[in-house]
Amino acid sequence: MTQQGVRWSADQVLALAPDAASRKAGSKLGAAGPWSEAGSCEEGTVWGLCKGSGSKPYQTIVDIADPAGLAYKCSCPSRKFPCKHALGLLLLWAAEDDTVPTVAQPPDWAEQWIAGRRKRAEDKRPVGGGSSPAAADPEASRRRAERRTERVTAGATELEQRLTDLLRGGLASAEQTGYGLWEETAARMVDAQAPGLAGRVRELGAIPGSGPGWPVRLLEECALLHLLDQGWLGRDRLPEGLAATVRSRIGLPASADGPPVRDRWLVLAQYDTADAKLTTRRIWLHGADSGRTALLLSYGAAGRAPELALPVGLALEAELSAYPGAGGHRAALGERFAAPAPLSIRPPGMTTTQAAARYGEALREDPWLESVPVTLGRVVPVPDGDSWQLADADGELALPLSPAARSGPGLWRLVALSGGAPVTVFGECGHRGFTPLAAWPEHEGEAVPLC
């Protein structure tokens, strides 16, 4: 079967949307009305012209057979990846009717894009044994690393003094000093080239006066920040795995140095988080043969979605290499051998008790860990007053849903999928509760994205 024969579902297409607005706008364009000259080829490329507000239609083309994931081009001015026109075109193609016929020859504008991609792929192939400038001058790299280490150490020492002053003056003083002092401290951590410390300082500065119980939350965050400072200052006495975790939490760059693991990686979930400077995309994968759970991170500048996009529910045959760090799941995507394709598997499920225990065990290796990926088997979403929880169908225990999960549309999709019957749910289990990201019916069926 050619890749063109692998049709995605509407859920898999909409899971690629960078935000809710794009999902809604793309859904409106998933009908034949605004489209003309739509077509596809056996190699896995889909194209079409979409009528917009101007006199000239938007030229949209998508390569759904790219082993790297989704690749597309659209003549619209949108900075989102993918744009609403690409989503609408994919929905049109996924409908499996005659609206997007398979043709032998794409139009000239589409053929030019396809040819350009083929040429760029050829140009990227290594032709020699050249080395990068950094590799050619290891002594310069070592000196840069030493200078950065000195700056981070100075920043951590200064931050320790700031925390000491706070505790000596009493937590009530934090509400009086306001956010400005914390922002100034965060800027000093940026100057010290410790972005991880800067981010935690900003979070800490937002706690005073944030609602009932804020002094307790502030003390907890101060303790974790103090622990990270001390971990850096005493890193030479730590086990290598924990030392690598501290370096990662501080914000030092690292390379994926684990041995490549080739597998069929099922795409479990994909979602974005954003701040003023960066959009971060998280993609969770499950290895069909290795049983490993891996996390891919990609980034985009503020206002732009990252370009790596993989359809939830399909599997990608590829190599992944792990990043250093105790108990970490982050990996780098290496060589890809085939385009995403259907795979009728799901991760093995566990009970809610086992999920909570797994998070507790992970905290011993990484005390700053917000959550761990787990798959719950045979759970039922049930209301709990004003909240919701996932209860074991065969037991009496349950996990509360996180505040983010309770306020999102994925909760109602999960409730509808269950209908009171047990389901399998993949998500993130942490101190704020469980956040469902994908679910399956009890016996058979494709993954339903929940984020």
KELOBA-13880 format. One line per 8 residues: number of its first residue (from 1); their letters; for each residue z, x, y of N, C-alpha, C. Coordinates in steps of 0.001 Angstrom, whole numbers. Each point is the difference from the previous one (the first is absolute). Layout:
# residues N
NUM	a	Z/X/Y/Z/X/Y/Z/X/Y  ...
This chain:
# residues 451
1	mtqqgvrw	0/848/-1201/0/-848/1201/0/875/1240  -857/-318/962/7/749/1257/1173/-431/851  294/818/998/1115/-331/870/-256/-1285/766  -1287/-337/223/-294/-1233/698/473/-1201/-802  145/133/-1327/442/-1110/-826/1485/-255/82  750/898/597/1449/-162/112/294/-732/1301  237/-1286/-106/276/-812/1184/1496/-47/251  390/189/1245/1397/-98/362/358/-1460/242
9	sadqvlal	1277/-310/-80/468/-1336/337/250/-82/1504  126/-1233/506/286/-173/1423/1346/628/365  986/-101/-893/1307/616/260/-121/1513/140  -818/614/-855/-171/1454/61/-691/411/1291  -942/-790/470/-669/300/1265/980/-123/1165  741/-1097/50/896/-244/1128/1178/966/6  342/571/-1180/1079/991/-42/-383/1278/741  -1300/198/261/-445/1175/738/170/-163/1509
17	apdaasrk	251/-1215/457/97/-247/1438/1138/794/618  -228/628/1151/1056/814/625/1131/-817/603  -223/-1289/269/1065/-828/563/-350/-1472/-220  956/-868/355/-180/-1435/-227/-1148/-561/828  -173/514/1228/-1082/-496/859/-1364/309/-617  -157/1203/-554/-1267/360/-639/-235/-850/-1244  1090/-276/-740/-118/-829/-1195/-507/-1398/361  546/-556/1070/-405/-1344/420/-1436/-2/525
25	agsklgaa	-334/991/829/-1349/64/562/-1034/282/-1082  346/878/-959/-928/285/-1088/-244/-1208/-873  1031/-802/-230/-152/-1206/-816/-995/-968/633  37/-108/1338/-938/-892/680/-1446/465/-145  -188/1324/-170/-1363/544/-125/-443/91/-1452  796/-536/-928/-347/68/-1416/-901/-1118/-461  -699/-649/918/-946/-1062/-333/-1399/426/440  -1008/-696/-521/-1384/432/226/-454/-207/1439
33	gpwseags	648/-909/750/-480/-385/1324/-398/1124/925  898/949/317/-349/1029/994/-848/1144/-554  -303/7/-1294/-646/1147/-620/-1496/-227/-222  -751/1083/111/-1429/0/-320/-363/1335/-632  -1066/-6/-778/-520/1215/-654/1071/707/-825  945/-764/-558/1022/600/-853/-604/386/-1336  460/1119/-546/-520/453/-1284/883/1078/-584  -341/406/-1205/752/1046/-681/-938/737/-929
41	ceegtvwg	434/1186/-443/-801/773/-944/859/363/-1196  -638/409/-1074/704/277/-1250/986/1154/124  -222/903/967/904/1138/170/1344/-406/598  109/-1237/500/1284/-459/507/115/-23/1504  -1097/-227/714/24/-104/1452/-353/-1425/404  735/-542/952/-197/-1364/494/-242/67/1496  -949/-781/508/-311/43/1426/-343/-1401/495  -26/-145/1324/-370/-1266/609/80/74/1509
49	lckgsgsk	-630/-969/668/35/-129/1449/878/-1192/347  988/207/865/943/-1052/353/-178/-375/1465  -239/-1282/259/-186/-473/1369/1319/62/749  -29/623/1178/1187/88/843/-218/-702/1312  742/394/1011/-113/-647/1307/-1207/495/784  -534/1164/-362/-1153/546/701/-1314/-445/-618  -1085/472/576/-1326/-383/-487/-381/753/-1265  606/1144/-210/-344/839/-1144/1073/-129/-1071
57	pyqtivdi	-364/-305/-1253/1023/-131/-1048/593/1360/-367  1205/-35/-534/662/1222/-440/-543/417/-1366  -333/1272/-105/-448/568/-1273/1218/480/-780  229/-578/-1161/1170/316/-814/-441/447/-1378  538/1116/-466/-330/512/-1326/1258/573/-638  194/-299/-1287/1205/411/-716/-411/649/-1317  601/1149/-300/-196/672/-1287/1220/-297/-859  -134/-932/-965/1137/-376/-835/62/834/-1282
65	adpaglay	-963/901/-192/5/858/-1186/465/1413/317  481/224/1218/476/1330/377/1292/309/-752  43/1086/-796/1232/345/-708/1182/252/931  -264/302/1275/1088/240/944/631/-1287/493  -571/-1145/-383/515/-1257/494/-1048/-679/856  411/-793/933/-921/-751/834/-618/906/1062  -1314/-109/173/-696/695/1084/-945/-1013/637  -38/-24/1333/-850/-988/652/-406/486/1385
73	kcscpsrk	-998/-687/564/-381/214/1384/-399/-1340/587  411/-225/1242/-362/-1231/699/-298/361/1446  -985/-657/580/-373/301/1386/897/-701/1017  1015/-722/-468/938/-644/925/924/1055/602  671/-313/1107/860/1001/660/1425/70/-558  312/-734/-1051/1369/-41/-507/460/1378/-463  1296/280/233/603/1258/-447/796/-195/-1288  -36/-1192/-550/758/-263/-1217/-818/391/-1232
81	fpckhalg	712/377/-1059/-673/425/-1230/613/-761/-1178  -786/-831/-687/-1358/-422/369/27/-1077/1079  -1122/-196/655/-81/-1017/1042/-186/-1374/-632  76/-1043/822/-106/-1361/-525/-1377/-277/-588  -1047/656/506/-1338/-225/-527/-139/585/-1405  588/1174/-229/-27/579/-1347/767/-889/-979  1147/-520/434/767/-897/-864/-785/-1268/-303  -631/-589/1039/-788/-1209/-215/-1177/234/-938
89	llllwaae	-663/1147/156/-1126/322/-883/460/160/-1442  1136/654/-208/520/166/-1353/409/-1338/-611  563/-898/796/338/-1331/-497/-1259/-765/-398  -1041/153/795/-1280/-638/-319/-545/534/-1321  70/1314/-165/-476/643/-1231/860/-394/-1200  1322/-131/196/907/-321/-1094/-187/-1422/-514  -662/-864/787/-174/-1394/-409/-935/-139/-1191  -783/1039/-337/-873/18/-1164/-1003/-1154/5
97	ddtvptva	-609/-251/1162/-1101/-970/37/-1250/732/478  -987/-730/451/-1268/631/395/-26/401/1467  1131/-92/690/14/336/1419/-223/1494/221  475/830/-935/-187/1449/85/-801/428/-1237  -1313/-117/36/-808/326/-1183/-98/1510/-222  -262/370/-1221/-248/1402/-327/-1480/291/195  -314/1015/821/-1387/334/317/-259/1457/-343  -1264/335/-112/-368/1365/-390/61/970/1165
105	qppdwaeq	-313/-470/1203/-86/895/1145/804/-544/1170  1021/743/481/752/-465/1171/-835/136/1263  376/-683/1086/-713/160/1272/156/1423/516  -868/349/963/-33/1377/491/1352/460/540  677/-845/780/1265/422/610/1067/237/-1066  -30/-790/-1064/951/201/-1086/-359/1241/-810  -1300/199/-224/-440/1162/-770/346/1295/720  -84/6/1319/360/1196/761/1471/349/-191
113	wiagrrkr	866/-1001/3/1438/249/-192/272/511/-1403  -646/-616/-985/183/431/-1388/-466/1441/-178  -1171/319/552/-523/1362/-115/913/997/700  541/-384/1154/913/885/711/1259/290/-800  527/-1019/-681/1189/207/-825/-299/934/-1172  -1162/-179/-599/-375/879/-1121/-104/1448/470  -581/202/1190/-150/1366/514/1360/622/306  900/-792/607/1319/535/313/778/345/-1264
121	aedkrpvg	-187/-812/-1034/664/295/-1271/-517/1304/-593  -1307/238/139/-575/1247/-500/506/1190/804  105/-190/1329/438/1100/856/1446/395/-270  811/-949/-485/1413/282/-243/228/789/-1280  -985/52/-861/178/727/-1246/139/1493/265  974/643/-614/214/1423/254/-1176/832/-477  -403/978/825/-1115/869/-358/419/1447/-128  1225/307/252/446/1386/-79/1488/82/-97
129	ggsspaaa	512/1179/63/1443/208/-133/664/361/1295  -451/-603/1110/587/311/1294/1441/-444/83  715/563/928/1407/-347/186/234/-417/1434  1042/-765/219/333/-480/1333/600/1138/820  -18/-129/1353/608/1037/842/1465/206/-315  734/-1108/-323/1422/147/-302/207/839/-1244  -870/-233/-1021/133/767/-1233/-381/1461/224  -905/241/984/-439/1372/253/1065/813/728
137	dpeasrrr	971/-672/611/1037/711/748/1367/-553/-398  474/316/-1200/1289/-536/-459/1168/490/855  -114/1189/585/1084/515/833/199/-855/1246  -1113/-439/615/101/-875/1167/618/-1336/-386  -358/-523/-1165/574/-1263/-470/1503/148/-217  408/1129/-553/1426/233/-251/781/47/1309  -572/679/1014/687/97/1296/124/-1375/655  -1057/-819/-98/72/-1352/571/1074/-818/-701
145	aerrterv	78/110/-1321/1019/-734/-755/1403/450/397  190/1286/207/1320/499/407/391/-519/1379  -957/-18/927/305/-496/1347/357/-1482/-40  -695/-759/-812/319/-1420/-90/1368/-205/-634  322/790/-1005/1317/-100/-637/1102/258/1002  -191/986/857/1006/306/1025/158/-1160/979  -1114/-625/398/82/-1136/929/714/-1181/-643  -325/-290/-1257/642/-1125/-677/1503/251/-134
153	tagatele	368/1225/-335/1427/335/-131/722/-187/1319  -616/433/1095/616/-194/1320/130/-1484/321  -1016/-792/-346/56/-1435/248/1081/-679/-826  119/358/-1278/1023/-588/-858/1397/359/489  179/1221/476/1300/419/530/359/-793/1249  -963/-195/875/230/-782/1217/333/-1461/-344  -700/-545/-984/248/-1384/-397/1397/-164/-597  459/980/-746/1358/-45/-544/1032/-84/1128
161	qrltdllr	-224/747/1069/914/-48/1137/-28/-1368/668  -1202/-599/73/-136/-1335/601/775/-1031/-825  -88/74/-1319/727/-928/-862/1516/217/116  396/1253/90/1433/308/155/541/-596/1290  -747/138/1099/430/-560/1282/115/-1518/-78  -951/-638/-720/34/-1456/-132/1261/-460/-716  317/648/-1104/1158/-427/-787/1309/318/718  45/1085/727/1212/323/769/227/-1010/1120
169	gglasaeq	-1061/-442/625/131/-956/1100/161/-1428/-467  -230/-272/-1287/113/-1355/-513/-1344/-704/-11  -234/-822/-1030/-1288/-675/-130/-262/-967/1143  1070/-531/622/-206/-939/1108/-754/645/1158  135/1322/152/-691/689/1101/-1512/-31/-169  -478/-182/-1248/-1446/-13/-243/-657/-1188/689  712/-1124/76/-562/-1181/653/-67/182/1509  912/793/554/51/202/1449/-1040/1009/477
177	tgyglwee	-277/1009/-811/-935/1048/437/-1446/-482/-9  -312/-1021/-805/-1356/-527/-18/-953/821/-865  -1270/-453/-37/-983/600/-895/-580/1303/551  79/177/1313/-660/1153/612/457/1329/-550  1308/144/-245/516/1263/-510/-530/283/-1399  -128/-1060/-817/-533/195/-1351/-1479/375/42  -737/-610/922/-1416/328/122/-169/1456/442  889/447/898/-43/1403/413/301/920/-1185
185	taarmvda	973/-391/-837/322/804/-1190/-1177/16/-970  -659/-1159/-175/-1165/-61/-885/-1115/913/507  -190/29/1321/-1027/879/571/329/1463/-274  1290/343/29/396/1375/-313/-323/335/-1454  133/-976/-896/-330/227/-1411/-1519/166/-190  -768/-720/804/-1457/196/-36/-338/1412/455  657/459/1067/-223/1374/466/399/1011/-1075  1001/-364/-816/454/893/-1063/-895/-95/-1231
193	qapglagr	-1079/-788/92/-955/-183/-1104/678/-594/-1239  881/-961/260/680/-719/-1083/-220/-1496/198  -1213/-514/-253/-289/-1418/263/842/-951/-833  430/435/-1183/850/-860/-818/1345/-252/655  578/1029/587/1250/-162/739/-209/-869/1236  -1119/194/683/-278/-791/1200/-81/-1485/-336  -672/-339/-1091/-127/-1401/-384/1341/-633/-321  856/738/-687/1320/-537/-344/890/-129/1235
201	vrelgaip	-144/909/940/779/-105/1236/-410/-1256/769  -1301/-283/61/-456/-1212/704/537/-1255/-680  -8/-26/-1332/546/-1152/-718/1498/-146/278  696/1114/40/1438/-36/256/283/-519/1409  -811/423/964/214/-417/1381/-232/-1477/227  -743/-660/-912/-275/-1434/164/1099/-873/-587  997/588/-660/1032/-791/-679/1077/-544/939  540/792/945/1091/-514/838/-370/-1308/702
209	gsgpgwpv	886/-996/-118/-233/-1282/646/-1050/-849/-671  -397/340/-1238/-1096/-714/-666/452/-1225/-776  1279/-350/78/469/-1182/-701/1312/256/-694  575/-1041/-601/1291/157/-680/-36/1116/-1037  1049/792/-17/113/1064/-984/-737/1271/352  -487/115/1259/-782/1189/324/801/1298/-95  1310/29/289/719/1282/-155/-27/520/-1437  72/-916/-975/-60/432/-1404/-1364/597/-307
217	rlleecal	-1047/-679/447/-1354/517/-242/-203/1340/698  530/133/1202/-140/1258/725/709/1131/-730  1188/-274/-508/737/1029/-727/-740/405/-1272  -586/-967/-684/-767/310/-1214/-1187/899/323  -738/-337/1056/-1171/797/359/404/1381/493  1137/83/716/493/1317/427/312/861/-1217  586/-610/-1023/350/753/-1208/-1253/525/-701  -1033/-843/-86/-1232/442/-655/-688/1096/813
225	lhlldqgw	38/-121/1324/-614/1014/851/780/1319/-93  1317/-96/-28/836/1186/-177/-286/659/-1348  -173/-812/-1039/-295/535/-1328/-1336/735/-17  -980/-544/723/-1304/650/60/90/1313/776  719/-9/1105/220/1241/760/622/1078/-885  1078/-375/-693/694/961/-840/-869/455/-1170  -823/-922/-497/-920/394/-1063/-965/1074/454  -510/-152/1248/-908/1024/523/729/1321/238
233	lgrdrlpe	1160/-80/646/727/1225/320/484/721/-1249  214/-739/-1109/432/632/-1247/-1038/-69/-1091  -1276/-45/388/-1088/-211/-969/-94/1103/-1048  431/1210/360/-94/1109/-953/936/-184/-1188  990/-867/127/955/-219/-1084/-331/-1250/-824  -1093/-687/365/-360/-1236/-691/-926/281/-1176  10/-870/-1025/-1029/87/-1056/-1375/-170/625  -1002/591/-615/-1328/26/605/-529/-1405/276
241	glaatvrs	207/-923/-941/-504/-1361/212/631/-659/1208  1307/126/158/689/-602/1128/-363/720/1303  -165/1311/-57/-415/752/1187/-1378/-461/474  -903/-262/-958/-1334/-499/358/98/-1381/637  925/-835/-504/205/-1321/586/508/117/1427  942/918/255/523/210/1348/-1122/435/937  -828/943/-442/-1119/456/844/-928/-1167/335  -239/-849/-994/-871/-1151/233/629/-972/990
249	riglpasa	1306/-269/-138/683/-931/899/103/556/1422  77/1307/133/6/625/1319/-1355/-175/677  -1047/-40/-804/-1344/-177/535/-888/1213/-113  389/969/-840/-836/1184/-179/-1188/-345/-901  -1167/513/320/-1171/-301/-827/115/653/-1370  -598/-635/-994/-2/537/-1358/-1333/-331/-643  -351/782/-988/-1239/-222/-736/317/-581/-1369  -935/-805/-499/155/-557/-1346/-253/1126/-1000
257	dgppvrdr	1088/520/-595/-139/1156/-879/192/-340/-1465  165/-1278/-329/148/-383/-1402/-1318/107/-744  43/169/-1327/-1238/74/-774/-760/-1314/66  -1324/17/112/-773/-1240/70/189/-837/-1267  209/-1286/185/153/-937/-1114/-1161/-981/64  -869/73/-1004/-1132/-932/-48/424/-1256/-748  -304/-1139/589/412/-1266/-598/-857/-1111/594  159/-1181/-570/-559/-1211/615/1146/-617/801
265	wlvlaqyd	-113/80/1314/1096/-382/886/-220/-1418/500  851/-914/-450/-66/-1391/436/592/-116/1398  -749/-601/925/466/-175/1375/941/-1209/29  1288/265/237/1014/-1056/-31/167/-681/1348  -43/758/1078/258/-575/1325/-522/927/1076  -297/-591/1144/-425/763/1176/493/-726/1237  708/720/886/437/-629/1242/191/1062/1069  -29/-448/1265/91/890/1158/1294/-238/761
273	tadakltt	544/1072/568/1074/-80/986/-442/802/1214  461/-387/1179/-483/657/1218/1132/214/980  -116/1079/774/859/219/1151/-890/299/1194  588/500/1059/-774/201/1234/-1085/1063/-146  145/897/-948/-937/1121/-89/-833/21/-1280  439/-708/-1042/-615/221/-1309/12/-1278/-825  -1065/-196/-756/-54/-1047/-1028/41/682/-1351  940/-390/-838/158/596/-1317/-383/-1024/-1068
281	rriwlhga	-869/391/-888/-404/-873/-1121/617/522/-1287  659/-889/-741/607/324/-1288/-778/-713/-1104  -425/764/-985/-718/-542/-1148/750/407/-1258  481/-984/-760/731/257/-1240/-947/-93/-1187  116/977/-899/-859/79/-1180/845/96/-1261  -552/-505/-1113/647/113/-1307/-986/609/-982  404/1095/-668/-861/666/-965/-26/-742/-1330  -1183/-413/-424/-117/-774/-1233/431/806/-1214
289	dsgrtall	-314/1293/-24/319/837/-1157/1305/766/184  250/505/1208/1207/794/240/1235/-864/246  -199/-1244/437/1123/-864/341/677/375/1307  -569/933/765/611/461/1240/-310/-949/1147  923/-77/953/-214/-736/1242/-188/1016/1116  -1057/-152/777/-320/983/1040/-251/-711/1321  264/719/1082/-177/-529/1348/-990/869/761  -1034/-627/536/-937/679/886/316/-401/1436
297	lsygaagr	85/975/883/214/-253/1418/-1236/445/776  -442/-834/921/-1072/395/913/361/-504/1387  -602/623/1015/449/-241/1366/-1191/-262/915  282/-774/1035/-972/-246/1051/685/49/1345  -720/403/1031/570/14/1345/384/-1412/409  883/-109/983/476/-1315/444/-1176/-921/305  29/-1194/-559/-1066/-966/220/-1151/112/-970  11/1013/-858/-1073/172/-986/599/8/-1394
305	apelalpv	-602/-749/-896/470/-11/-1379/-496/1249/-719  768/532/-943/-471/1144/-788/-1263/-364/-782  -784/1013/-332/-1291/-267/-622/64/-115/-1514  1077/436/-628/107/-154/-1444/389/-1440/-320  -834/-698/-780/275/-1384/-373/-418/-192/-1449  914/-495/-822/-266/-233/-1414/320/-1445/-343  -848/-669/-773/217/-1426/-296/1115/-217/-1011  981/-816/365/1120/-308/-882/-504/-721/-1249
313	glaleael	516/414/-1161/-376/-634/-1251/-1101/714/-754  -691/953/648/-1010/807/-681/585/1379/-307  -651/713/-886/485/1320/-417/-1009/1066/393  529/1145/389/-813/1130/441/241/1164/-945  -1041/512/-628/151/1177/-850/-73/1236/893  1116/722/58/90/1117/947/1111/938/-408  69/1139/700/1095/956/-158/949/-120/1178  1304/25/-282/1028/26/1032/859/1237/-173
321	saypgagg	416/577/1112/920/1141/-13/1240/-363/795  1186/264/-575/1257/-410/620/409/958/1110  662/-549/1020/621/796/1042/1387/441/-461  505/1119/521/1347/443/-386/1063/-926/553  1160/-8/-631/1109/-837/449/690/-629/-1184  1305/-120/85/772/-542/-1111/-284/-1480/-155  -497/-378/-1166/-205/-1410/-309/-1078/-672/815  -855/754/685/-1023/-597/849/-1158/-576/-793
329	hraalger	-663/-1005/566/-1170/-608/-623/-1281/351/738  106/645/1158/-1196/232/795/-940/974/-705  -1297/-322/85/-1021/826/-638/-1222/76/904  -845/973/-279/-1268/157/709/-1130/-419/-922  -946/-718/542/-1151/-451/-774/-1008/1130/-87  -306/417/-1217/-934/1094/-216/-1373/-501/-404  -588/637/-995/-1359/-355/-417/-24/-1398/-590  -1013/-761/378/-180/-1359/-512/-1235/-44/-884
337	faapapls	108/-700/-1112/-1055/54/-1005/-784/-1297/-134  491/-1098/532/-709/-1275/-91/508/-915/1094  -795/-996/325/401/-982/1002/1097/-900/-558  774/-645/860/1020/-936/-479/-606/-1086/-874  671/-303/-1106/-505/-974/-968/1168/-798/-575  -264/-1182/-538/1089/-812/-580/674/708/-1168  1293/-247/-157/773/554/-1106/1133/-982/-302  -13/-550/-1196/940/-1080/-343/1316/569/-527
345	irppgmtt	733/686/893/1336/482/-347/937/-349/1139  1282/143/-240/1008/-126/1040/1150/922/-354  762/470/978/1132/879/-316/1040/-743/-837  702/707/-884/1075/-648/-764/1132/-435/920  573/-1170/-274/1042/-547/853/1396/410/-439  946/-141/917/1412/269/-278/837/-1132/573  1282/0/-305/896/-1018/531/462/370/1407  611/-965/667/511/278/1349/1123/1029/-46
353	tqaaaryg	790/-16/-1058/1071/998/-139/-577/1398/-138  -1029/147/-804/-633/1306/-175/-645/474/1298  -553/-932/776/-625/380/1269/1040/544/977  1139/-685/114/1053/478/894/532/1351/-455  123/186/-1328/478/1280/-526/-1001/1119/297  -1278/-317/-74/-1018/1022/299/98/458/1446  228/-924/915/149/391/1399/1239/878/171  1098/-350/-664/1212/809/85/-204/1405/-520
361	ealredpw	-723/132/-1105/-280/1328/-545/-874/813/953  -966/-664/635/-896/708/922/747/503/1231  1040/-732/419/769/429/1171/752/1303/-249  302/287/-1239/679/1266/-289/-914/1180/302  -1297/-192/-155/-951/1081/269/-502/-18/1436  22/-1182/629/-492/-136/1372/868/-1025/719  1100/435/636/927/-938/645/-616/-787/1151  -1161/431/518/-625/-664/1138/-1083/-988/-440
369	lesvpvtl	-81/-259/-1296/-1053/-844/-556/235/-1466/353  -1000/-629/584/109/-1408/383/-161/-931/-1201  -868/351/-935/-278/-885/-1122/-743/773/-1082  -99/-602/-1183/-770/563/-1104/-950/-1076/-530  -1140/422/-551/-918/-984/-575/470/-433/-1388  50/-1291/-239/374/-519/-1312/-826/-1244/-296  -140/-293/-1275/-654/-1227/-454/1025/-841/-735  222/-1199/481/937/-931/-630/-756/-885/-984
377	grvvpvpd	520/-102/-1212/-622/-855/-1006/767/-1298/-176  -721/-1083/-127/584/-1324/-258/1102/-347/1011  -427/-85/1261/917/-442/1049/-551/-1278/637  896/-754/606/-370/-1262/635/509/15/1433  -857/-273/997/485/-99/1381/796/-1289/176  1227/116/479/854/-1174/191/651/75/1371  199/-1150/659/661/14/1305/1482/317/-135  533/616/1042/1418/349/51/503/-305/1402
385	gdswqlad	319/-1269/250/358/-398/1351/-1199/122/922  143/806/1055/-1109/230/923/-888/1145/-455  295/587/-1123/-731/1165/-475/-656/-305/-1350  -590/1033/-600/-622/-106/-1323/412/1212/-824  -84/-156/-1313/286/1105/-899/-897/-105/-1223  -122/1102/-721/-735/34/-1265/1022/70/-1120  56/-1056/-812/1001/-122/-1053/-612/296/-1362  736/710/-830/-441/244/-1371/-130/-1333/-738
393	adgelalp	-1158/-242/-606/-190/-1242/-752/872/-44/-1240  362/1180/-535/769/60/-1241/1429/473/240  480/-51/1238/1345/470/305/595/-780/1149  1083/536/547/716/-696/1061/25/786/1307  -709/1122/77/32/841/1188/-1302/-135/793  52/438/1262/-1163/-132/879/38/1086/1058  -1148/248/606/-121/916/1129/-379/-804/1237  702/187/1129/-398/-706/1226/-1292/584/559
401	lspaarsg	-802/-834/624/-1190/485/676/393/634/1332  -760/1011/410/264/673/1264/-340/-923/1167  564/254/1175/-342/-832/1173/-1495/-33/278  -684/1131/-173/-1450/25/243/-730/-920/-964  438/-40/-1269/-657/-848/-992/253/-1475/274  1186/-317/482/336/-1410/246/-803/-591/1150  -440/838/931/-713/-500/1174/-1514/100/-132  -500/568/-1097/-1439/196/-153/-660/-1098/-817
409	pglwrlva	-1333/-142/120/-722/-1032/-751/-44/268/-1497  249/1254/-418/-51/322/-1420/1036/-752/-804  1127/-386/622/1036/-730/-722/-549/-1303/-549  -750/-729/807/-492/-1304/-436/-1113/135/-1026  -756/1073/57/-990/252/-1051/707/277/-1327  1111/727/76/767/302/-1204/609/-1277/-581  570/-838/861/591/-1256/-460/-1067/-889/-625  -1177/-66/620/-1077/-828/-545/-493/545/-1334
417	lsggapvt	-101/1325/-104/-458/604/-1256/981/-295/-1123  1283/63/305/1025/-237/-1017/80/-1470/-392  121/-872/980/163/-1412/-301/1232/-271/-848  1005/857/117/1211/-155/-798/-30/722/-1322  -1153/619/-346/-130/742/-1255/171/1491/258  347/789/-1025/165/1445/196/-1310/671/389  100/1040/818/-1143/812/403/406/1471/-69  -993/868/31/215/1445/122/-265/386/1444
425	vfgecghr	905/755/611/-109/314/1429/180/1496/210  -957/611/697/146/1394/427/422/16/1456  921/913/340/417/119/1388/906/1184/218  673/4/1141/894/1082/396/1432/-512/24  874/687/-723/1404/-393/-124/855/999/770  761/-497/988/820/891/808/1262/-680/486  658/640/953/1295/-512/461/-134/-1271/826  -1198/-312/466/-197/-1244/737/-421/-1150/-907
433	gftplaaw	-227/275/-1270/-438/-1019/-934/-1309/386/-656  -675/-973/-595/-1255/240/-717/-1154/-569/816  -1047/811/165/-1203/-428/725/-1151/-140/-977  -411/-1227/-368/-1121/-179/-935/-1320/400/648  -827/736/-750/-1298/440/512/-1166/-534/-813  222/-303/-1290/-1048/-560/-854/675/-728/-1157  -703/-980/-573/589/-776/-1099/-1084/-423/-970  428/-255/-1229/-886/-473/-1059/620/-1226/-669
441	pehegeav	-818/-949/-455/531/-1084/-828/602/569/-1281  809/-780/-686/750/531/-1131/-912/531/-1116  -1035/-730/-363/-747/365/-1210/-1282/777/317  -830/-468/905/-1230/708/312/-446/-373/1399  -905/816/531/-498/-255/1353/29/1270/830  -782/-7/1094/-98/1155/868/1212/80/944  178/1183/561/1067/190/980/-274/-821/1241  1037/-616/538/-101/-761/1249/683/807/1096
449	plc	-745/492/993/641/774/1082/960/-870/794  1143/568/377/1024/-727/755/270/623/1359  -799/997/411/231/658/1285/-1293/115/779
